[in-house]
Amino acid sequence: MNEELLFNIFLDLSFIALAIAYAISKERSLPKSLKQLGFRQIKAIALAKKTAILALALLGASIGLNIALSFFNLNDLQLVAESVAESQAIAPMFFWFIMLRVISEEIFFRGLLTTKLGALGSSIIFAGFHIGYLSIAEIIGAFALGYILAKAFELNKNLYPNILAHALYNAIVLSAMMG
């Protein structure tokens, strides 16, 4: 593994640890803390329905953003595709890294920051964390999709649909990028 990948794994684990540590400091127990962060029981049918609706909302928004950004000649997502291809080439465990990233982002940005800063605040910070791709389209997309995920979390008070929809969205987008 290279240093960048190790740093990213450290960052993801730090997001999770920070969110859980903060929740524990408020709740004083791990089960209550996880519930406060959004890990709540949900029936399978409700989970499937909420996940499907959210995944479709993410995909629809992404397609709409791509069309709009292309119309204004701002679609530079090839920069993201190049970065992802480089990461995939050097990381034999790329899939697991992507899953860890989804889980850490949902815990930190939605479970913690959305409850503290609201959908808008957490989405701005989420977009800021995507600046490393040096893509205007990625930053705008991260903000818009982060906002959808934050609003869904505010509505559902549950991270499970977010995690599954976010993972499904990433899998579809990464598959499309990789051909």
N, CA, C and O of each residue as an XYZ file, in Angstrom:
716
protein
N       0.844     -1.191      0.000
C       0.000      0.000      0.000
C       0.881      1.244      0.000
O       1.952      1.257      0.608
N       0.433      2.266     -0.672
C       1.219      3.491     -0.685
C       0.800      4.416      0.445
O      -0.194      4.175      1.130
N       1.570      5.473      0.626
C       1.348      6.396      1.735
C       0.002      7.114      1.627
O      -0.657      7.344      2.641
N      -0.411      7.470      0.411
C      -1.691      8.179      0.242
C      -2.857      7.304      0.674
O      -3.774      7.771      1.350
N      -2.822      6.038      0.284
C      -3.896      5.125      0.662
C      -3.912      4.930      2.179
O      -4.978      4.946      2.794
N      -2.751      4.749      2.777
C      -2.684      4.596      4.232
C      -3.215      5.840      4.939
O      -3.919      5.731      5.944
N      -2.885      7.012      4.423
C      -3.385      8.257      5.004
C      -4.908      8.314      4.907
O      -5.576      8.702      5.865
N      -5.454      7.932      3.762
C      -6.906      7.949      3.580
C      -7.605      6.970      4.515
O      -8.661      7.284      5.064
N      -7.032      5.798      4.700
C      -7.609      4.831      5.637
C      -7.554      5.397      7.052
O      -8.520      5.281      7.806
N      -6.432      6.005      7.412
C      -6.305      6.640      8.729
C      -7.351      7.735      8.899
O      -7.971      7.843      9.957
N      -7.549      8.545      7.866
C      -8.527      9.620      7.918
C      -9.935      9.059      8.096
O     -10.703      9.573      8.910
N     -10.281      8.024      7.355
C     -11.607      7.408      7.475
C     -11.836      6.865      8.875
O     -12.884      7.100      9.476
N     -10.858      6.141      9.391
C     -10.994      5.589     10.742
C     -11.055      6.701     11.783
O     -11.736      6.564     12.799
N     -10.350      7.793     11.537
C     -10.398      8.936     12.443
C     -11.776      9.578     12.460
O     -12.264      9.973     13.518
N     -12.410      9.686     11.288
C     -13.777     10.217     11.219
C     -14.713      9.386     12.093
O     -15.495      9.922     12.878
N     -14.615      8.070     11.941
C     -15.478      7.174     12.710
C     -15.198      7.323     14.201
O     -16.123      7.449     15.004
N     -13.921      7.308     14.566
C     -13.552      7.409     15.980
C     -13.989      8.741     16.580
O     -14.493      8.782     17.703
N     -13.801      9.814     15.850
C     -14.194     11.136     16.349
C     -15.698     11.211     16.583
O     -16.143     11.699     17.622
N     -16.471     10.736     15.636
C     -17.930     10.779     15.774
C     -18.391      9.932     16.950
O     -19.230     10.367     17.739
N     -17.853      8.735     17.071
C     -18.252      7.856     18.174
C     -17.787      8.423     19.510
O     -18.533      8.393     20.489
N     -16.561      8.940     19.557
C     -16.060      9.529     20.801
C     -16.926     10.710     21.240
O     -17.236     10.854     22.422
N     -17.311     11.547     20.286
C     -18.170     12.676     20.625
C     -19.513     12.182     21.155
O     -20.006     12.677     22.169
N     -20.096     11.214     20.472
C     -21.392     10.688     20.905
C     -21.290     10.045     22.285
O     -22.182     10.221     23.115
N     -20.222      9.309     22.537
C     -20.033      8.673     23.842
C     -19.888      9.741     24.932
O     -20.392      9.567     26.041
N     -19.209     10.828     24.622
C     -19.046     11.884     25.629
C     -20.397     12.477     26.025
O     -20.547     12.974     27.141
N     -21.367     12.434     25.138
C     -22.706     12.950     25.420
C     -23.607     11.890     26.047
O     -24.388     12.194     26.949
N     -23.504     10.657     25.576
C     -24.437      9.599     25.974
C     -23.890      8.661     27.049
O     -24.663      8.028     27.769
N     -22.594      8.568     27.162
C     -21.916      7.736     28.157
C     -22.030      6.227     27.945
O     -21.602      5.457     28.805
N     -22.592      5.792     26.829
C     -22.608      4.354     26.535
C     -22.546      4.173     25.028
O     -23.089      4.977     24.270
N     -21.883      3.113     24.604
C     -21.729      2.865     23.176
C     -23.069      2.617     22.474
O     -23.305      3.201     21.417
N     -23.953      1.776     23.018
C     -25.233      1.563     22.315
C     -26.042      2.862     22.146
O     -26.595      3.102     21.073
N     -26.115      3.677     23.164
C     -26.843      4.949     23.056
C     -26.142      5.885     22.088
O     -26.791      6.621     21.346
N     -24.825      5.857     22.097
C     -24.050      6.715     21.194
C     -24.280      6.344     19.741
O     -24.471      7.215     18.892
N     -24.262      5.047     19.456
C     -24.504      4.594     18.083
C     -25.920      4.961     17.639
O     -26.135      5.335     16.487
N     -26.870      4.856     18.543
C     -28.246      5.249     18.223
C     -28.315      6.748     17.943
O     -29.004      7.174     17.016
N     -27.599      7.556     18.746
C     -27.591      9.002     18.537
C     -26.994      9.344     17.172
O     -27.435     10.297     16.529
N     -26.003      8.583     16.726
C     -25.380      8.826     15.431
C     -26.239      8.353     14.263
O     -25.949      8.675     13.111
N     -27.291      7.595     14.550
C     -28.193      7.185     13.480
C     -28.254      5.699     13.214
O     -28.892      5.276     12.251
N     -27.615      4.900     14.031
C     -27.701      3.449     13.863
C     -28.905      2.950     14.652
O     -28.800      2.568     15.818
N     -30.050      2.967     13.978
C     -31.309      2.593     14.620
C     -31.925      1.425     13.870
O     -31.744      1.274     12.662
N     -32.651      0.610     14.606
C     -33.311     -0.531     13.975
C     -34.280     -0.038     12.916
O     -34.923      1.002     13.053
N     -34.357     -0.826     11.856
C     -35.282     -0.518     10.776
C     -35.702     -1.828     10.142
O     -34.879     -2.723      9.951
N     -36.965     -1.942      9.818
C     -37.465     -3.163      9.186
C     -36.912     -3.268      7.771
O     -36.668     -2.261      7.106
N     -36.721     -4.502      7.325
C     -36.093     -4.757      6.024
C     -36.841     -4.089      4.877
O     -36.212     -3.528      3.980
N     -38.148     -4.138      4.887
C     -38.946     -3.531      3.808
C     -38.747     -2.017      3.803
O     -38.555     -1.417      2.746
N     -38.792     -1.407      4.973
C     -38.592      0.049      5.069
C     -37.184      0.416      4.637
O     -36.981      1.421      3.956
N     -36.210     -0.396      5.031
C     -34.821     -0.143      4.641
C     -34.678     -0.218      3.120
O     -34.061      0.655      2.510
N     -35.237     -1.244      2.519
C     -35.143     -1.400      1.060
C     -35.815     -0.229      0.347
O     -35.265      0.311     -0.613
N     -36.981      0.157      0.804
C     -37.717      1.252      0.174
C     -36.957      2.576      0.303
O     -36.794      3.300     -0.679
N     -36.500      2.885      1.502
C     -35.785      4.152      1.726
C     -34.460      4.176      0.971
O     -34.063      5.209      0.431
N     -33.781      3.032      0.939
C     -32.522      2.940      0.204
C     -32.749      3.155     -1.288
O     -32.015      3.906     -1.930
N     -33.756      2.500     -1.832
C     -34.039      2.618     -3.267
C     -34.413      4.052     -3.647
O     -33.929      4.578     -4.649
N     -35.263      4.675     -2.855
C     -35.665      6.058     -3.130
C     -34.458      6.985     -3.072
O     -34.276      7.834     -3.945
N     -33.643      6.820     -2.051
C     -32.473      7.678     -1.891
C     -31.456      7.436     -3.011
O     -30.895      8.390     -3.551
N     -31.216      6.178     -3.361
C     -30.268      5.873     -4.448
C     -30.751      6.473     -5.761
O     -29.953      7.023     -6.520
N     -32.048      6.374     -6.038
C     -32.602      6.963     -7.259
C     -32.489      8.493     -7.234
O     -32.224      9.115     -8.262
N     -32.689      9.089     -6.069
C     -32.539     10.542     -5.945
C     -31.092     10.956     -6.213
O     -30.846     11.953     -6.893
N     -30.142     10.198     -5.684
C     -28.726     10.498     -5.916
C     -28.374     10.360     -7.398
O     -27.717     11.231     -7.969
N     -28.808      9.280     -8.006
C     -28.517      9.061     -9.427
C     -29.179     10.120    -10.297
O     -28.556     10.640    -11.223
N     -30.430     10.441    -10.009
C     -31.129     11.472    -10.777
C     -30.456     12.829    -10.652
O     -30.266     13.533    -11.644
N     -30.096     13.190     -9.424
C     -29.411     14.469     -9.212
C     -28.064     14.483     -9.918
O     -27.668     15.495    -10.495
N     -27.365     13.361     -9.870
C     -26.060     13.272    -10.526
C     -26.179     13.439    -12.037
O     -25.387     14.152    -12.654
N     -27.158     12.787    -12.623
C     -27.368     12.912    -14.072
C     -27.733     14.354    -14.416
O     -27.193     14.923    -15.365
N     -28.640     14.939    -13.653
C     -29.023     16.335    -13.880
C     -27.846     17.286    -13.752
O     -27.681     18.194    -14.567
N     -27.025     17.076    -12.724
C     -25.833     17.919    -12.550
C     -24.863     17.753    -13.707
O     -24.299     18.734    -14.192
N     -24.666     16.524    -14.151
C     -23.751     16.285    -15.278
C     -24.221     17.000    -16.535
O     -23.416     17.578    -17.265
N     -25.514     16.962    -16.785
C     -26.069     17.648    -17.960
C     -25.871     19.154    -17.827
O     -25.411     19.815    -18.758
N     -26.225     19.693    -16.652
C     -26.089     21.140    -16.435
C     -24.624     21.583    -16.514
O     -24.316     22.597    -17.141
N     -23.735     20.835    -15.888
C     -22.315     21.198    -15.910
C     -21.742     21.099    -17.322
O     -20.909     21.916    -17.715
N     -22.184     20.110    -18.075
C     -21.736     19.989    -19.464
C     -22.243     21.164    -20.295
O     -21.514     21.700    -21.129
N     -23.484     21.557    -20.066
C     -24.068     22.689    -20.785
C     -23.246     23.959    -20.558
O     -23.053     24.751    -21.481
N     -22.764     24.152    -19.330
C     -21.964     25.333    -19.004
C     -20.465     25.087    -19.163
O     -19.644     25.908    -18.752
N     -20.117     23.945    -19.766
C     -18.726     23.577    -20.021
C     -17.891     23.535    -18.731
O     -16.737     23.962    -18.714
N     -18.489     23.017    -17.661
C     -17.798     22.901    -16.376
C     -17.616     21.447    -15.948
O     -17.181     21.177    -14.828
N     -17.946     20.515    -16.830
C     -17.873     19.114    -16.453
C     -16.445     18.597    -16.636
O     -16.032     18.244    -17.741
N     -15.714     18.562    -15.544
C     -14.318     18.103    -15.560
C     -14.153     16.807    -14.753
O     -13.135     16.602    -14.091
N     -15.154     15.950    -14.818
C     -15.119     14.715    -14.040
C     -14.064     13.721    -14.520
O     -13.812     12.721    -13.847
N     -13.449     13.977    -15.662
C     -12.355     13.101    -16.099
C     -11.206     13.156    -15.087
O     -10.450     12.193    -14.956
N     -11.070     14.275    -14.372
C     -10.046     14.372    -13.326
C     -10.318     13.373    -12.207
O      -9.389     12.771    -11.669
N     -11.571     13.200    -11.862
C     -11.960     12.236    -10.829
C     -11.716     10.829    -11.346
O     -11.173      9.995    -10.622
N     -12.108     10.549    -12.583
C     -11.912      9.224    -13.171
C     -10.430      8.846    -13.191
O     -10.074      7.704    -12.900
N      -9.569      9.806    -13.534
C      -8.122      9.546    -13.546
C      -7.611      9.226    -12.150
O      -6.814      8.304    -11.978
N      -8.056      9.973    -11.159
C      -7.641      9.750     -9.776
C      -8.116      8.392     -9.272
O      -7.369      7.675     -8.606
N      -9.351      8.044     -9.589
C      -9.900      6.753     -9.174
C      -9.138      5.615     -9.850
O      -8.834      4.610     -9.209
N      -8.830      5.764    -11.129
C      -8.085      4.724    -11.853
C      -6.705      4.521    -11.239
O      -6.248      3.386    -11.101
N      -6.040      5.611    -10.870
C      -4.729      5.504    -10.219
C      -4.839      4.779     -8.889
O      -4.023      3.912     -8.575
N      -5.857      5.136     -8.104
C      -6.047      4.491     -6.799
C      -6.360      3.014     -6.958
O      -5.857      2.182     -6.202
N      -7.182      2.692     -7.931
C      -7.553      1.305     -8.161
C      -6.335      0.481     -8.573
O      -6.199     -0.676     -8.176
N      -5.462      1.075     -9.361
C      -4.282      0.362     -9.845
C      -3.308      0.043     -8.714
O      -2.649     -0.996     -8.749
N      -3.206      0.910     -7.718
C      -2.228      0.700     -6.648
C      -2.802      0.035     -5.414
O      -2.056     -0.363     -4.519
N      -4.119     -0.091     -5.357
C      -4.735     -0.634     -4.159
C      -5.514     -1.911     -4.468
O      -6.624     -1.853     -4.997
N      -4.931     -3.061     -4.139
C      -5.638     -4.302     -4.410
C      -6.936     -4.432     -3.611
O      -7.813     -5.212     -3.982
N      -7.062     -3.693     -2.546
C      -8.271     -3.744     -1.724
C      -9.125     -2.499     -1.958
O      -9.747     -1.996     -1.023
N      -9.163     -1.999     -3.188
C      -9.853     -0.761     -3.536
C     -11.326     -0.794     -3.133
O     -11.835      0.182     -2.582
N     -12.010     -1.896     -3.399
C     -13.429     -2.007     -3.066
C     -13.659     -1.799     -1.574
O     -14.568     -1.068     -1.179
N     -12.840     -2.437     -0.748
C     -13.013     -2.317      0.708
C     -12.704     -0.910      1.177
O     -13.329     -0.406      2.110
N     -11.745     -0.281      0.533
C     -11.434      1.108      0.860
C     -12.640      1.998      0.558
O     -12.983      2.872      1.355
N     -13.276      1.779     -0.583
C     -14.454      2.571     -0.959
C     -15.577      2.342      0.052
O     -16.256      3.295      0.437
N     -15.782      1.112      0.485
C     -16.832      0.830      1.476
C     -16.512      1.500      2.807
O     -17.408      2.058      3.440
N     -15.272      1.460      3.240
C     -14.876      2.138      4.471
C     -15.121      3.627      4.339
O     -15.573      4.270      5.287
N     -14.830      4.177      3.180
C     -15.036      5.606      2.940
C     -16.514      5.972      3.068
O     -16.852      6.973      3.700
N     -17.393      5.169      2.473
C     -18.836      5.436      2.543
C     -19.300      5.422      3.995
O     -20.003      6.331      4.436
N     -18.912      4.401      4.727
C     -19.339      4.277      6.128
C     -18.819      5.443      6.952
O     -19.561      6.026      7.743
N     -17.547      5.788      6.771
C     -16.980      6.886      7.560
C     -17.617      8.222      7.200
O     -17.865      9.044      8.082
N     -17.886      8.450      5.917
C     -18.527      9.701      5.510
C     -19.929      9.810      6.084
O     -20.327     10.876      6.553
N     -20.675      8.727      6.052
C     -22.039      8.788      6.578
C     -22.044      8.993      8.091
O     -22.848      9.770      8.605
N     -21.172      8.317      8.797
C     -21.118      8.507     10.255
C     -20.707      9.933     10.592
O     -21.348     10.587     11.413
N     -19.649     10.414      9.967
C     -19.112     11.727     10.322
C     -19.960     12.875      9.783
O     -20.386     13.743     10.546
N     -20.207     12.885      8.473
C     -20.878     14.036      7.867
C     -22.376     14.051      8.153
O     -22.940     15.115      8.408
N     -23.035     12.882      8.114
C     -24.468     12.874      8.378
C     -24.757     12.616      9.854
O     -25.467     13.401     10.483
N     -24.227     11.540     10.417
C     -24.538     11.189     11.802
C     -24.085     12.226     12.810
O     -24.770     12.461     13.805
N     -22.945     12.850     12.568
C     -22.431     13.849     13.512
C     -22.679     15.273     13.026
O     -23.375     16.042     13.689
N     -22.115     15.627     11.874
C     -22.172     17.035     11.454
C     -23.569     17.519     11.084
O     -23.918     18.665     11.365
N     -24.368     16.666     10.460
C     -25.723     17.112     10.110
C     -26.529     17.414     11.367
O     -27.322     18.356     11.390
N     -26.328     16.618     12.411
C     -27.064     16.887     13.649
C     -26.562     18.153     14.341
O     -27.312     18.790     15.081
N     -25.320     18.519     14.111
C     -24.749     19.708     14.760
C     -24.840     20.965     13.902
O     -25.061     22.054     14.432
N     -24.675     20.833     12.581
C     -24.598     22.004     11.698
C     -25.758     22.099     10.712
O     -25.881     23.095      9.998
N     -26.598     21.086     10.666
C     -27.687     21.068      9.698
C     -27.216     20.561      8.347
O     -26.024     20.348      8.126
N     -28.168     20.374      7.453
C     -27.882     19.822      6.129
C     -26.947     20.723      5.327
O     -26.020     20.244      4.673
N     -27.193     22.014      5.382
C     -26.373     22.950      4.601
C     -24.925     22.974      5.096
O     -23.994     22.859      4.300
N     -24.739     23.121      6.399
C     -23.386     23.182      6.958
C     -22.584     21.918      6.703
O     -21.419     21.983      6.309
N     -23.212     20.763      6.929
C     -22.487     19.503      6.718
C     -22.169     19.301      5.239
O     -21.135     18.726      4.902
N     -23.048     19.766      4.358
C     -22.824     19.606      2.913
C     -21.694     20.490      2.411
O     -20.938     20.092      1.525
N     -21.577     21.669      2.964
C     -20.464     22.560      2.599
C     -19.137     21.924      2.998
O     -18.185     21.919      2.217
N     -19.077     21.395      4.202
C     -17.838     20.749      4.665
C     -17.564     19.483      3.855
O     -16.417     19.208      3.503
N     -18.607     18.717      3.560
C     -18.469     17.513      2.738
C     -17.877     17.870      1.373
O     -16.971     17.192      0.888
N     -18.388     18.928      0.764
C     -17.859     19.374     -0.537
C     -16.394     19.772     -0.410
O     -15.586     19.476     -1.290
N     -16.053     20.442      0.684
C     -14.663     20.846      0.911
C     -13.709     19.663      0.975
O     -12.558     19.763      0.550
N     -14.183     18.556      1.501
C     -13.339     17.367      1.579
C     -13.140     16.696      0.228
O     -12.318     15.787      0.108
N     -13.870     17.123     -0.782
C     -13.713     16.569     -2.129
C     -12.863     17.467     -3.025
O     -12.772     17.229     -4.229
N     -12.253     18.477     -2.461
C     -11.462     19.430     -3.243
C     -10.177     18.791     -3.791
O      -9.592     19.289     -4.753
N      -9.751     17.702     -3.181
C      -8.510     17.043     -3.592
C      -8.508     16.534     -5.018
O      -7.442     16.336     -5.600
N      -9.687     16.317     -5.594
C      -9.756     15.871     -6.983
C      -9.465     17.006     -7.961
O      -9.236     16.767     -9.147
N      -9.475     18.230     -7.466
C      -9.249     19.430     -8.290
C     -10.281     19.543     -9.411
O      -9.977     20.009    -10.509
N     -11.496     19.109     -9.114
C     -12.578     19.104    -10.090
C     -13.729     19.965     -9.577
O     -14.274     19.719     -8.502
N     -14.084     20.966    -10.355
C     -15.226     21.809    -10.004
C     -16.495     20.970     -9.951
O     -17.312     21.130     -9.044
N     -16.661     20.080    -10.917
C     -17.846     19.227    -10.969
C     -17.936     18.337     -9.728
O     -19.028     18.125     -9.202
N     -16.817     17.823     -9.262
C     -16.810     16.958     -8.075
C     -17.218     17.743     -6.837
O     -17.978     17.240     -6.010
N     -16.730     18.952     -6.700
C     -17.073     19.770     -5.529
C     -18.558     20.127     -5.544
O     -19.236     20.012     -4.523
N     -19.061     20.559     -6.699
C     -20.484     20.889     -6.824
C     -21.328     19.634     -6.589
O     -22.333     19.681     -5.879
N     -20.922     18.531     -7.178
C     -21.650     17.274     -7.006
C     -21.631     16.789     -5.570
O     -22.650     16.327     -5.057
N     -20.475     16.890     -4.912
C     -20.382     16.466     -3.508
C     -21.300     17.313     -2.634
O     -21.941     16.800     -1.716
N     -21.361     18.608     -2.922
C     -22.264     19.467     -2.151
C     -23.718     19.054     -2.372
O     -24.464     18.865     -1.411
N     -24.117     18.913     -3.630
C     -25.520     18.599     -3.945
C     -25.916     17.215     -3.412
O     -26.967     17.064     -2.788
N     -25.079     16.220     -3.660
C     -25.411     14.876     -3.197
C     -25.281     14.768     -1.678
O     -26.043     14.045     -1.036
N     -24.323     15.484     -1.109
C     -24.204     15.541      0.351
C     -25.441     16.154      0.977
O     -25.884     15.727      2.044
N     -25.998     17.158      0.310
C     -27.217     17.803      0.810
C     -28.402     16.829      0.755
O     -29.201     16.770      1.690
N     -28.512     16.078     -0.327
C     -29.582     15.079     -0.432
C     -29.430     14.034      0.668
O     -30.411     13.673      1.318
N     -28.214     13.550      0.879
C     -27.970     12.566      1.927
C     -28.272     13.143      3.313
O     -28.827     12.454      4.168
N     -27.904     14.410      3.530
C     -28.153     15.049      4.831
C     -29.650     15.222      5.073
O     -30.135     14.969      6.176
N     -30.381     15.650      4.048
C     -31.834     15.815      4.203
C     -32.501     14.459      4.447
O     -33.431     14.363      5.247
N     -32.039     13.425      3.771
C     -32.586     12.081      3.990
C     -32.315     11.638      5.421
O     -33.177     11.037      6.062
N     -31.117     11.934      5.922
C     -30.796     11.575      7.304
C     -31.676     12.353      8.281
O     -32.166     11.790      9.260
N     -31.875     13.628      8.022
C     -32.752     14.417      8.895
C     -34.173     13.837      8.899
O     -34.830     13.797      9.940
N     -34.627     13.400      7.755
C     -35.972     12.845      7.632
C     -36.083     11.469      8.291
O     -37.025     11.212      9.041
N     -35.130     10.594      8.015
C     -35.189      9.205      8.489
C     -34.590      8.987      9.872
O     -34.957      8.038     10.565
N     -33.672      9.857     10.277
C     -32.943      9.683     11.543
C     -32.265      8.316     11.605
O     -32.153      7.716     12.674
N     -31.810      7.829     10.440
C     -31.226      6.505     10.364
C     -30.124      6.493      9.308
O     -30.326      6.949      8.182
N     -28.951      5.963      9.684
C     -27.822      5.922      8.758
C     -27.869      4.744      7.782
O     -27.240      4.800      6.725
N     -28.594      3.694      8.115
C     -28.563      2.507      7.261
C     -29.008      2.783      5.821
O     -28.317      2.357      4.895
N     -30.138      3.481      5.589
C     -30.479      3.768      4.191
C     -29.421      4.633      3.503
O     -29.137      4.449      2.320
N     -28.841      5.574      4.246
C     -27.793      6.428      3.679
C     -26.574      5.613      3.262
O     -26.054      5.771      2.158
N     -26.130      4.748      4.154
C     -24.937      3.947      3.861
C     -25.183      3.065      2.634
O     -24.343      3.006      1.735
N     -26.304      2.395      2.594
C     -26.585      1.498      1.466
C     -26.779      2.265      0.163
O     -26.257      1.861     -0.877
N     -27.530      3.373      0.210
C     -27.746      4.161     -1.014
C     -26.448      4.788     -1.499
O     -26.185      4.810     -2.702
N     -25.639      5.294     -0.587
C     -24.352      5.908     -0.930
C     -23.437      4.849     -1.553
O     -22.774      5.111     -2.556
N     -23.402      3.654     -0.955
C     -22.569      2.566     -1.492
C     -23.055      2.138     -2.876
O     -22.250      1.916     -3.780
N     -24.364      2.023     -3.036
C     -24.933      1.649     -4.330
C     -24.617      2.709     -5.382
O     -24.221      2.381     -6.500
N     -24.792      3.968     -5.023
C     -24.477      5.071     -5.932
C     -23.002      5.006     -6.354
O     -22.685      5.072     -7.542
N     -22.105      4.876     -5.367
C     -20.673      4.816     -5.680
C     -20.348      3.627     -6.577
O     -19.543      3.746     -7.501
N     -20.971      2.481     -6.307
C     -20.703      1.294     -7.121
C     -21.123      1.526     -8.574
O     -20.405      1.155     -9.502
N     -22.282      2.137     -8.758
C     -22.769      2.410    -10.115
C     -21.854      3.416    -10.815
O     -21.470      3.211    -11.967
N     -21.510      4.484    -10.132
C     -20.672      5.533    -10.734
C     -19.275      4.994    -11.019
O     -18.725      5.249    -12.090
N     -18.696      4.257    -10.083
C     -17.354      3.714    -10.298
C     -17.360      2.694    -11.446
O     -16.420      2.647    -12.240
N     -18.407      1.890    -11.530
C     -18.507      0.942    -12.640
C     -18.577      1.671    -13.971
O     -17.950      1.261    -14.947
N     -19.342      2.755    -14.004
C     -19.442      3.545    -15.240
C     -18.099      4.186    -15.581
O     -17.709      4.228    -16.748
N     -17.387      4.689    -14.560
C     -16.080      5.313    -14.801
C     -15.052      4.320    -15.320
O     -14.232      4.640    -16.181
N     -15.117      3.095    -14.772
C     -14.115      2.105    -15.130
C     -14.464      1.351    -16.403
O     -13.690      0.521    -16.879
N     -15.647      1.650    -16.952
C     -16.052      1.036    -18.221
C     -16.553     -0.351    -18.001
O     -16.939     -1.027    -18.956
